[in-house]
Amino acid sequence: MKLYFSRNPNPRLAVAVARHLDAPVTFEFASPFAPGQAERFRALNPNLSIPILAWPGGSLWEADAIACLLSRTARSDFWRSGEDEPDMIRWLSWGKENFMRACDTVHFERGTKQRYRIGPIDEDKVREGLRDFHKGAAILEAELAGRQWLVGTSLSYADFRMAAFLPFNDAARLPLGDYPALFSWYRRLEAIDAWRDPFKGLDAPPLAPVPPQRATL
């Protein structure tokens, strides 16, 4: 199997999962929207987005689906099944519609738009994202005050997924420090090699730098 990836949040997540599980995949940096690349990738994913996991005769796209397949292939409980699966799916669903969406909103304005010179920061959007971040962070803070990980007593894909945008917080500048239990949880993730540096040893061009921004909000 081959995992097509970039350094952006969801492809980074998929690479981190594959490295954490020591999955039997090879890695290839990809840019399906680059000139001349669309037709190569359209058969693998009609959306042309990555990550894409491909093998002779088939492919799978979307980071969550890839994580599920890789975990099953590894016979790992990283993707929970059985009694813990509903709890894991609860966090995946809630996180993508709440905490991760808030993180993405702020990161898009302060990070992505500035990195790729696609417009000025929309401070109204930043305020909206920060408001929703605080709502979600307060819920996670209460949950993580009594446990180390989101599901059961050990690391799961729910933890990786919830944190997908946090490696980019140098640009987003989300106030994680306002939430001690949440901050400690992320420090535990950062102690995992596959999460901290999933691209180690891979041919992965760095992201363009984000120009320095004045502190706001």
ChimeraX attribute file (.defattr): number of C-alpha atoms within 10 A of each C-alpha:
attribute: neighborCount
match mode: 1-to-1
recipient: residues
	/A:1	14
	/A:2	15
	/A:3	25
	/A:4	23
	/A:5	25
	/A:6	25
	/A:7	17
	/A:8	15
	/A:9	18
	/A:10	20
	/A:11	23
	/A:12	23
	/A:13	28
	/A:14	30
	/A:15	28
	/A:16	23
	/A:17	26
	/A:18	23
	/A:19	19
	/A:20	16
	/A:21	18
	/A:22	13
	/A:23	15
	/A:24	12
	/A:25	16
	/A:26	13
	/A:27	18
	/A:28	15
	/A:29	17
	/A:30	20
	/A:31	17
	/A:32	20
	/A:33	12
	/A:34	8
	/A:35	8
	/A:36	9
	/A:37	13
	/A:38	16
	/A:39	13
	/A:40	11
	/A:41	19
	/A:42	13
	/A:43	12
	/A:44	20
	/A:45	20
	/A:46	11
	/A:47	12
	/A:48	19
	/A:49	20
	/A:50	26
	/A:51	27
	/A:52	24
	/A:53	27
	/A:54	19
	/A:55	12
	/A:56	7
	/A:57	6
	/A:58	10
	/A:59	16
	/A:60	17
	/A:61	20
	/A:62	16
	/A:63	22
	/A:64	19
	/A:65	14
	/A:66	22
	/A:67	23
	/A:68	19
	/A:69	15
	/A:70	23
	/A:71	22
	/A:72	15
	/A:73	12
	/A:74	15
	/A:75	11
	/A:76	14
	/A:77	17
	/A:78	22
	/A:79	21
	/A:80	22
	/A:81	15
	/A:82	7
	/A:83	8
	/A:84	13
	/A:85	13
	/A:86	13
	/A:87	16
	/A:88	20
	/A:89	17
	/A:90	12
	/A:91	20
	/A:92	20
	/A:93	13
	/A:94	14
	/A:95	19
	/A:96	16
	/A:97	12
	/A:98	18
	/A:99	24
	/A:100	22
	/A:101	18
	/A:102	28
	/A:103	27
	/A:104	23
	/A:105	21
	/A:106	28
	/A:107	24
	/A:108	20
	/A:109	23
	/A:110	25
	/A:111	24
	/A:112	24
	/A:113	16
	/A:114	21
	/A:115	17
	/A:116	12
	/A:117	11
	/A:118	10
	/A:119	11
	/A:120	10
	/A:121	17
	/A:122	13
	/A:123	14
	/A:124	10
	/A:125	15
	/A:126	22
	/A:127	16
	/A:128	13
	/A:129	25
	/A:130	20
	/A:131	13
	/A:132	20
	/A:133	23
	/A:134	18
	/A:135	14
	/A:136	20
	/A:137	22
	/A:138	17
	/A:139	12
	/A:140	20
	/A:141	18
	/A:142	13
	/A:143	15
	/A:144	19
	/A:145	15
	/A:146	10
	/A:147	14
	/A:148	18
	/A:149	19
	/A:150	22
	/A:151	21
	/A:152	13
	/A:153	9
	/A:154	12
	/A:155	18
	/A:156	18
	/A:157	24
	/A:158	23
	/A:159	20
	/A:160	21
	/A:161	22
	/A:162	21
	/A:163	21
	/A:164	22
	/A:165	23
	/A:166	20
	/A:167	17
	/A:168	18
	/A:169	16
	/A:170	12
	/A:171	22
	/A:172	21
	/A:173	17
	/A:174	19
	/A:175	13
	/A:176	17
	/A:177	10
	/A:178	13
	/A:179	17
	/A:180	13
	/A:181	22
	/A:182	22
	/A:183	17
	/A:184	17
	/A:185	20
	/A:186	20
	/A:187	12
	/A:188	14
	/A:189	18
	/A:190	14
	/A:191	10
	/A:192	13
	/A:193	13
	/A:194	20
	/A:195	22
	/A:196	14
	/A:197	15
	/A:198	20
	/A:199	20
	/A:200	11
	/A:201	7
	/A:202	11
	/A:203	11
	/A:204	15
	/A:205	10
	/A:206	9
	/A:207	12
	/A:208	10
	/A:209	12
	/A:210	16
	/A:211	12
	/A:212	9
	/A:213	11
	/A:214	5
	/A:215	6
	/A:216	8
	/A:217	6
